[in-house]
Amino acid sequence: MEQKKIFMTGDRPTGKLHIGHYVGAIKRRVELQNSGLYDECYVMIADTQALTDYYDNPDKIRESVVEVALDYLSCGVDPDKSVIFVQSRIPELFELTCYFLDLVTLSRLERNPTVKSEMRQKGMEESIPVGFLCYPVSQAADITAFDADTVPAGEDQAPMVEQCQEIVHKFNSLYGETLAMPHLLLPEKDSCKRLPGLDGKAKMSKSLNNCIYLSDDERTVEKKVMTMFTDPTHLTIEDKGHTENNPVFIYLEAFAKDEHFARFYPQYPNLEALERKYREGGLGDVEVKKFLAKVINDVLDPIRKRRHELENDIPAVYKILEEGSLKAREKAMQTLRRVRRALKINYFEDKKLIEKQVKRFRKQHQDEENLRAYLAKQKKN
Ligand code: TRP
């Protein structure tokens, strides 16, 4: 099997995307898509996966699909370069999931750290829906159906890619080289791997209500930045401050370029200089936050403008998803043809199989015929 350079990734549509998604995932996808290094790029809106924990609220998923599509397009995911599609429109993914389920044990699924922490967070420990427990298997199908060798995603997706690698290894060793082996491509900067929430909690998350959304307006961004947690020991301006584990500085590391300093904060040439001053004492949080808000708004401004334009042509957005889903389906169908062949369930396209069976039954009939003739002859004698 020739290995093309292919990346595949996606998001659950459970709301609008936030700046954690942007620095952790979307920005990278756009760079990869534009790098010219990839033969094919697939970006999936994982509505079926979203239903594994929002099965009781399909309206939410329905609303969020278009929100996520708008976020993708306004950030620069380009439908001419990347196939943007909807998971539920690709039935081959569910067929592949089914075959993979035979290769995974229950205890392995229960060990997946991301699933474990989600179960805890959602209070699912006592009664976990089987679909939810199995979503890593379905995610392995997402990745392999598109022959992806690269999965650009955040750290929380590492256990999923690992589980996918195990499935690929098992499949290929049982049935012959069929599936491409994927690897995870993490964000380059540590600050981008997992952007903390405004409240300093480990993760920016809609359910924790600690996010800045890509679609937030300028004023909202300013207000939210002003509420951010900083260094709890930095009580007065004169106090020496801590920059590590300080959300304001983590955000600056993720977003601020030297050019932002030149434009908005010329007292400091770059982030190191600002950090040095903060640690020395004499620099107030409000001043740093004002700068951070300007930086974030500078990054979000073109994204917001594009989003606004796209919002005026929603039918075109749906059209992109529909066409992308058709293209994605074609690719998945090709992979499934290979998979069915490997699993020996390609009954109707294998001429040799039919010929072989024809011969087998012909021989069986012939043998029976011969035996009957022999016995008849014996009887006569
Ligand atoms: N699990 C991802 C999320 O929670 C979404 C997802 C589904 C995904 N299938 C994928 C990501 C395949 C990367 C590759 O957002």
Residues whose N, C-alpha, C, O or C-beta is under 5 A from the ligand:
A	BS01	LIG	M8 T9 G10 D11 R12 A46 Q49 Q139 D142 I143 A153
